[in-house]
């Protein structure tokens, strides 16, 4: 985000606050009053699942598969797309594209979208049946996938798995640390 905006989120709303005064600059989503209304259309009130800053955009995903890109400084919606199945975890990306994963037929599939337009780019099927704990996008466009037992790297152009290695032990959630030129992990 910008240095003069603080972005916070509730399950149903995102707020852009002025960093100096704390005053609300913008909001996106449903205010608490609408969510608490007994007559509310609950199908239209899908909660947010995850958020990420990618390519100067705030990308927000709802549990119903709605993915929206917002301007962090104004809250203006730049695009909205629906994806089924909905992203299963976090979003990652570069300035030009974003990635997420889904599970289809018991296997993880890495999905790529254009960050500027929200249009579909490609899918990378994997043979991974374990849940994806986390994944990272490298500066050269590779996706490194972490499960409880292994790390794998995929090339986004060829859609091939480049390598896979076992951690030798279970990975602790939150123990993966991306850096400019490496990915570090701690086993148990």
C-alpha positions as MATLAB code, in Angstrom:
seq = 'XXXXXXXXXXXXXXXXXXXXXXXXXXXXXXXXXXXXXXXXXXXXXXXXXXXXXXXXXXXXXXXXXXXXXXXXXXXXXXXXXXXXXXXXXXXXXXXXXXXXXXXXXXXXXXXXXXXXXXXXXXXXXXXXXXXXXXXXXXXXXXXXXXXXXXXXXXXXXXXXXXXXXXXXXXXXXXXXXXXXXXXXXXXX';
ca = [
       0.000    0.000    0.000;
       0.944    3.616   -0.013;
       2.725    5.096    3.001;
      -0.237    7.387    3.722;
      -2.933    4.669    3.741;
      -3.467    1.862    6.234;
      -5.618   -1.000    4.975;
      -7.532   -3.192    7.435;
     -10.130   -5.872    6.808;
     -13.051   -7.456    8.605;
     -14.757  -10.624    7.341;
     -17.091   -8.524    5.152;
     -15.426   -5.136    4.640;
     -12.072   -3.560    3.747;
     -11.224   -0.092    5.027;
      -8.616    2.368    3.775;
      -7.615    4.639    6.659;
      -5.580    7.833    6.573;
      -2.252    6.921    8.200;
      -1.942   10.269   10.008;
      -5.480   10.817   11.277;
      -7.036    7.330   11.234;
     -10.042    8.708    9.349;
     -11.745    6.452    6.831;
     -10.812    7.332    3.247;
     -12.700    4.512    1.589;
     -14.467    1.226    2.228;
     -15.306   -1.797    0.112;
     -17.700   -4.596    0.963;
     -20.629   -4.724    3.308;
     -20.820   -2.613    6.470;
     -21.581   -4.391    9.758;
     -25.135   -3.014    9.789;
     -25.925   -4.820    6.520;
     -24.333   -8.072    7.696;
     -26.305   -7.966   10.974;
     -29.625   -7.303    9.186;
     -31.892  -10.398    9.630;
     -33.394   -9.732    6.186;
     -30.006   -9.644    4.446;
     -29.414  -11.738    1.323;
     -26.817  -14.110    2.800;
     -25.778  -15.525   -0.584;
     -24.691  -12.047   -1.653;
     -22.719  -11.528    1.590;
     -19.844  -13.911    0.975;
     -17.009  -13.158    3.446;
     -13.489  -12.297    2.394;
     -11.083  -15.235    2.332;
      -7.690  -13.582    1.722;
      -6.009  -10.379    0.520;
      -2.653   -9.529   -1.078;
      -0.841   -6.504   -2.498;
       0.328   -7.497   -5.974;
       1.525   -5.155   -8.691;
       0.325   -2.020   -6.869;
      -3.176   -3.472   -6.482;
      -5.033   -4.812   -3.456;
      -6.349   -8.202   -4.573;
      -9.200   -9.542   -2.427;
     -10.822  -12.956   -2.635;
     -14.222  -13.893   -1.256;
     -15.247  -17.413   -0.305;
     -17.679  -17.551   -3.261;
     -14.760  -17.210   -5.735;
     -15.150  -13.490   -6.414;
     -11.700  -11.936   -6.901;
     -11.432   -8.136   -7.033;
      -8.555   -5.724   -7.572;
      -8.745   -2.360   -5.828;
      -6.629    0.772   -5.880;
      -5.014    0.872   -2.409;
      -5.103    4.687   -2.329;
      -8.740    5.208   -3.421;
     -10.517    1.869   -2.973;
     -11.726    2.072   -6.579;
     -12.568   -1.367   -7.980;
     -10.298   -1.965  -10.978;
     -11.746   -5.349  -11.933;
     -13.769   -8.254  -10.555;
     -13.734  -11.858  -11.756;
     -15.466  -15.024  -10.524;
     -13.401  -18.202  -10.371;
     -14.731  -21.674   -9.624;
     -13.466  -23.463   -7.748;
     -12.585  -20.586   -5.451;
      -8.923  -20.109   -4.467;
      -8.049  -22.495   -1.632;
      -5.418  -20.385    0.093;
      -3.264  -17.315   -0.255;
      -2.537  -15.270   -3.348;
       0.982  -14.647   -4.543;
       2.337  -12.901   -7.594;
       4.502  -10.468   -9.423;
       3.652   -7.062  -10.842;
       2.051   -8.583  -13.926;
       0.328  -11.775  -12.773;
      -1.055  -13.436   -9.676;
      -1.226  -17.073   -8.633;
      -3.439  -19.138   -6.368;
      -4.197  -22.818   -5.983;
      -7.319  -24.948   -6.084;
      -7.957  -28.638   -5.567;
      -9.471  -30.607   -8.436;
      -9.943  -34.387   -8.355;
      -7.790  -34.568   -5.228;
      -4.779  -32.800   -6.792;
      -3.485  -29.257   -6.411;
      -3.730  -27.032   -9.474;
      -1.795  -23.747   -9.660;
      -3.864  -21.026  -11.345;
      -2.464  -17.874  -12.973;
      -4.331  -14.607  -13.667;
      -3.299  -11.301  -15.226;
      -2.941   -8.856  -12.299;
      -3.825   -5.831  -14.429;
      -7.055   -7.151  -15.982;
      -8.047  -10.188  -13.936;
      -8.197  -12.315  -17.071;
      -7.290  -15.990  -16.965;
      -3.699  -16.810  -17.991;
      -3.097  -20.513  -17.403;
      -3.257  -23.494  -15.039;
      -0.431  -25.749  -13.929;
      -1.688  -29.202  -12.908;
       0.367  -30.966  -10.249;
       0.434  -34.530   -8.953;
       0.476  -33.212   -5.372;
      -2.252  -34.766   -3.205;
      -1.145  -33.294    0.120;
      -2.638  -29.935    1.099;
      -0.523  -26.952    0.063;
       0.721  -25.254    3.234;
       2.031  -22.222    1.350;
       3.642  -21.241   -1.916;
       5.896  -18.490   -3.197;
       6.650  -16.829   -6.523;
      10.315  -16.237   -7.287;
      11.733  -13.253   -9.129;
      12.310  -15.416  -12.218;
       8.667  -16.567  -12.353;
       8.879  -19.952  -10.678;
       6.351  -21.115   -8.134;
       7.715  -22.938   -5.071;
       5.057  -25.079   -3.383;
       5.331  -26.297    0.206;
       3.352  -29.214    1.620;
       3.758  -30.824    5.023;
       6.395  -33.177    3.595;
       7.978  -31.593    0.523;
       8.983  -28.557   -1.491;
       8.479  -28.424   -5.270;
       9.278  -25.815   -7.912;
       7.225  -25.265  -11.078;
       8.083  -23.232  -14.158;
       5.172  -20.996  -15.193;
       6.105  -21.011  -18.897;
       6.651  -24.727  -19.486;
       4.202  -25.771  -16.725;
       6.729  -28.435  -15.730;
       7.808  -29.408  -12.254;
      11.490  -28.454  -12.087;
      12.310  -30.288   -8.891;
      10.863  -31.775   -5.732;
      12.588  -32.515   -2.455;
      11.487  -33.935    0.837;
      12.079  -31.856    3.919;
      12.993  -35.035    5.803;
      10.442  -34.082    8.457;
       7.205  -32.212    8.722;
       7.385  -28.507    7.970;
       6.085  -26.230   10.674;
       3.418  -23.780    9.484;
       4.918  -20.317    9.283;
       8.472  -21.676    9.154;
       8.954  -20.795    5.480;
      10.719  -17.498    4.944;
      11.080  -16.037    1.449;
      14.048  -13.792    0.744;
      15.286  -11.950   -2.326;
      17.220  -14.961   -3.588;
      16.180  -17.940   -1.481;
      13.465  -19.781    0.388;
      14.395  -21.027    3.837;
      12.514  -23.643    5.793;
      12.812  -25.208    9.217;
      11.918  -28.869    9.808;
      10.908  -30.387   13.106;
];
